[in-house]
Amino acid sequence: MSETTYNLYALCQGSRVCDASWLLYLSESGRTRTLPYFFWVLMPEDGGKPIVIDTGFSEDAQKARNPDYADYRPQHELLKNFDLKPSQVETMIVSHLHWDHFASPRLFTGARFYLQMRELDFWRSDAAEYHFINHFLGDMEEAEKLLEAGRMELVDGEAEIADGVRVHWTGGHTPGHQIIRFRTARGWAVLAVDAAYLYRSLESMIPPGIHIHVDDALRALETVKDLASAPDLIFAGHDETDLRREEVYPGVRLFV
């Protein structure tokens, strides 16, 4: 039996400028960096059905938080490059419940969502009541609706989502943050999402500037590196250097 391999595409909804310390904990304060916002498509090379990672967000949601945001692209515009409508997506992995990763689940009306149990438990808990923490929360009401409708599957730790695609709990950035390990023609690759905003996090072992538990955030970087077959098969979540990768469609970049 053949083993499914995948190509990873980063779909960029736009970018803004932020203080570098948001991206690298206690580092480069006062310097600015471009912060791109991505969601991702895993495309099976055998012609199978794609898997979408994170939902992205609406333009109104972004501009309400960041008036300087530029070059917004809606999900449907980016997905049409794959002849795919949001309503046609069947499998959706949610890395965590921050607003830029889980703000538009209602677009994906036919999808089944995969989320870590610890992530949902945390945002339901008293610990999430602090404004500094819940300021970043996405659409919790929609998460509850998906759960009630039987369209959200809660996983605990490591789980296989499809042949050649596994999620792994890391915590750190959020208590239930998960990364995605997937098979490529060159070996196992890892999408770190917000376990590493930048490639420098992995090179220098500096956790992201936004996190819940710094010790878990550091261990998450080790987990990312341990699970990848090679360093160049690791992909960060918000690194501006990825904006300079080969663009295969407007706003869409091929990673592997």
Summary of the structure (lengths in Angstrom):
residues: 256
radius of gyration: 16.8
end to end distance: 22.8
largest distance: 53.9
contacts: 887
relative contact order: 0.18
helix: 30%
strand: 30%
